[in-house]
Amino acid sequence: MNTKWIKLACIGLTFFTVACNNEEDPIASENLGIVEMFSPGADADQEVKDIYNEYGAWIRTSANSVAELANAIIYEDGLMAARGSFENLDDASKPEVYAYMEAFLSNVSPKFAKTYFPQDFFFLKSFSTYTAQNMLTIGRNRIIIAWPNQMAGSIPVTDPEEHYYQDSVLTTTLWGNLVGMITPRMEEDLLPDFIAAGKMYDGGEAIDNINNQFKTDNDTVAYENAVADLTREGGFITSSGSRDFRTDIGNYIELLATESYDNIKKDYLDDSPARTMKYEIVVKWLKDSFDWDIQAAGNKFRTEYDAYKATLPPPAPDEGSDESEETE
């Protein structure tokens, strides 16, 4: 066989191997003689090296071209490649990003992060496809985040070390995107007891029927009651969880990582034995398998966020409301 094709085959095999599982550091095999392209370089900031070594997450703040940005491991975002543009992060903003990521990752166990998280966390001053973007996932191994973020409801960065807890819009959006990258790595038979604790998944048949009925009768109360029955009896956090295991488990992870036990109990567990069983199974699995107390992370997020909200001035009354007419 031609030597050129042998080398290309080896490189392709290496890319395939490192992309399938993030549990081990995804570096090229020394035996193949390929440069290590999947980890911070020797000249990277120490914070970047430390976070990568502990969590397997590579914080990247610059790219040389749109092609480089659009190409994650074995996956290319075609729209980004064809229409994309970007501006690298300013040096002055890098410590803010490092502080945010350190706070975020301190709420996740290193073993879970190395097993399921994407490798590349790209923070850029701005980036776009057709229009400006705030957050974008590319395959399972790259997420791009605009910093500071400009999505509706997000807040300016005033305290980088606390921003993870203060900007609930950014943090919940980050978790929502991450579970979409995490759960495809999870096999359907990962947690059979979790699946058996609720109703079997139906590919969306039940919620589709509810939606179709609402289109027919436009009865909001009946629609809300039907959705509540589906989620309560089935053990789902959202109606979308009835579709498949990955959506269901993702809903639980996202909720537990960002909400207190007291609120979860009140809103989801007290009226649903199925959700209570699923909750207990998820918490135990994450603790036993990854040494991750996810509920402690959710409790901390809620406590810190509520403390931050308490420092804010009350919202201005709506113009014309009775309150706006009162005088001191």
N, C-alpha and C positions, 0 to 999 in steps of 0.2 A: 504493500500500500504506500502511496505517496506520503512522504514525511509531513508535508503541509497539512494533509487531511487528518493525519494522526494527531497533530497538535491541536487542530480545531476541534476534533472529537473530545480530546481531554479537557479543553477549556469548557466546552458545552456541558460535559459531565460534571465539572466542578460547579458551574453556575446552578445546575439542577440540584445538586446535593445541598448546597448552602441555602437554597431558597426554600426547601421543603420543611425545615425545622429550625426555629430560632433558639433552641435550647442550648446549643453549644455556640461558642463564638464563631460566626460565619466567616472564616478566613480560608483562603485558598491553600490547598495542601502543599507542604514544603516538598513532598516527593515529586510533585509535578513541576516544581521550579517556577511557579507563577507568583508574581508580586502580590502581596497582601493588599487587596483593594477594598476590603470591607470593614475597615476599622480606622480610627483616627491615626494620623501620621505622627511622627516623632515631634513635629513642630506644633502640634495642636495645643490649645490652652489646657492647663492642668485640670480645670474643672471638667472639660470634655473627656479627658482620659479617665478621670476618676468615676464619672457617671457611667461611661462605657464599660469599665472594668467591673463595676458593681451590678449594673442592670442590663448590660448588653444594648443600651440605647445610645446611638451615635447622634449627638447634637451637631447639626451642620448649619452654617450661617452664610454660606456663599456657594455659588456655582459658576462655572466658567462659560456655560452656554445653556440655551434652552434644551438642547439635545441631552445634555448631562442631567438636567433637572427632570426631564420627562421620562428618563429611563431608570426605573427601579430594577431590582434583580428579576430577571426573566420576564419583565412586564414593561410595556411602554404605554404612556398615556398619549394616544394619537392626537387628541385635540390640543393638548399642551405642546406636543412636538410641532404641530402644524401652525398653531395660532398664538402660542404662548409668548409671554414676555415677563421679565422679573427685574427686581432691583435688590441687590444683596443688602444684608443687614449692616447698619452702621456699627463700627467698633464700639461706640459708646453704649449701644443697646445690648451688647453681648452679655455683660454681667446681669442685666435684667432677665434675660432668657435663662441663664444658668440658675439664677435664684428661683425662677418659676419652676423649672424642671426638677430642681432638687426638692422643692416643696411637694410637687406632684408625685414624684417617684418615692418619696419617703412614706407615702400612703399605700405603697404596693410592695409586696415581697419581691426580692431580687429573683427568686426562683420562678415565680409566676411571670415576671417581666421577661426573663430570658427565654421562657418557654413559649409565650404567646404574643408578646408585644412586637410591633414592627421594629426594624432595626434603625431606620433613618427617620429622625425628627428634624425636618428642614424648617428653620425659621428665617423668613425673608422680610425685608422692609415692605415689599409689595410684590404681587404676582398676578397674572391674569391669563385667561384663555381667550374667550370672546370678550369677556368683561372682567373687571377686577374681582378677585376671589379672596376669601378670608381663611378657608381651610379646604384642603383637597387631599384625598387618599389616592395613592397609586399602587395598585396591586395590594399585596399583604405586607409589604416591607417598607413603605415610605408614606409619611404624612407630611404635608407642607402647611405651614401656619404663618399667616401674616402677623408681624409684630411691629408696633402695637396693633391689636386687632380692631377692626372697624365695623364688625357686624352689629346689627341693631341690638341695643341693650347692653353692649359691652361697655366697659368703663376705662378711663385713662389709667395708665400704670403710674401709681404714686408710691406704692410700697411693694417692690418686686418680690420680697420674701413672703408677703402675705397675699399676693395677687391671685394665687390659686384659690384661696378661700374667699376672696372679695368679689371677683368677677365670676359670678355664678353662670352667666351666659357662656363665657368662654370655656369654663371648666366642664359644664354639662354637655356642651357641643363637642368638646374634645373626647369625653367618654363615649358619647354617642357614635362618633366616628371610629373610635378604637374598638368598640365591641363589634362593629361591622368588619374589622380586620382580624379580630381575635377568634370569633366563633367559627369561621370557615376552617380553622385549624382543628376544631373539636369534632371528633367522630360521633356519629349518631348514638352509638352504644356506650358513650363515655359514662353516663350516669343513668343506668336503667331504673334505679329506685326513684330518681327525680321524675323521670317520664311516667312511671307507674303511679305516682302520687296524684296525678291529675287526669283529666280527660286526654284521650289519644289525639294526636295532631291530625288535622283533616285537610291540610293544604289550603286552608282559607275558606272552606265551604260554608261554615257556620257564619262567619262575619260577612261573607259575600251575600248570603241570604238575608241577613239583617240589613245590610246596606241597600239591597234591592227592594226590600219591603218599605224602607224609609223613602226611597224614591217614588214608591207607589202612593203611600198614604201621607207622607210628610208629617208624621206624628212624632215630634221630638221626644215627648215623654216616653212613648213606647220604645223608641229607638234606644234611649239612654238606659231604660230598664233592661232591655234585651242584652245590651253590651255588658251591663253590670252582672247579669245572671251568667253570661258566658264566661266572663273572667273569674267571677267568684267560684262558680261550680267547677270550672276547669282548672283552677289553680294558676291562672295567668295574670301577669302584671298589666299587660295591655291586651286588647283583642287580637292584635297582630301575633301575639305569642301562641295563639291557637293554630297557627299555620304550620310551624315546624320547630324542632328542638333548638336549632341555633338561634332563632329569633327569641324564643322563650328564655333560654339561659342567658342570652345577652341582655334582655330586659332586667333580669334579676341582678346581674353583675353591675349594670349601670346604676340601678336604684340603690343597691347596698353600699356602693362606693361613695355615694353623695347624699345619703339621708340617714337620719338618726333612727335608732331602733324604736324609740317611742312613737315617732311619726309613722314608721312602717307598720308597727303593730296596730296603731289606730286606723290607718287608711287601708291596710291590705290583709292583716292577719286575723284580727278579732272576729271578722264575719266569714272567714274562709278556712276551714280545716285543710283543704288541699293546698292553699298558698302557704299555710303554716308549715306543713310537711316539706314542701319544696324549699322554703326558706331555710329550714333547719338542715336539710341535705346539702344545699349550696354552701352554707357557712361551714359546716363540718368538712366538706370536701376540700375547700380552699385552705382551711386550717391544717388538716391532716396531710394534704398532698404538697402544699406550697408554703406552709408556715405563714399564711396570710390571714390575719384577723380583719376581714373586709368590713365587718360591722364597726370595729373600732375606727377604721378610716372614715366610714360614713358618719359616725358620731362626732368625730373631730371636725369634719367639714361643716356639719350643721351648726355646731357650737361656735366655730370661728366665724362663719357667715352671719349668724344671728348677732354675734357681738359687734361685727362690722356694721350691720344694718342699724343697730341701736345708736351708732354715732352719727348717723345721717340726719339732716334736718327733715321734718315732715314734708310730704309732697305739697306743693302749692294747691290750694282749692281750685276747683273748676270755676271759670269765670261765670258769674251769674248765680252761683250756688248760694244757699242760705249762709254757709260758713263764710263766704267771701264778703258778705254784707255786715258781719259782726264787727264790732269795735271793742278794743280792750277797755 
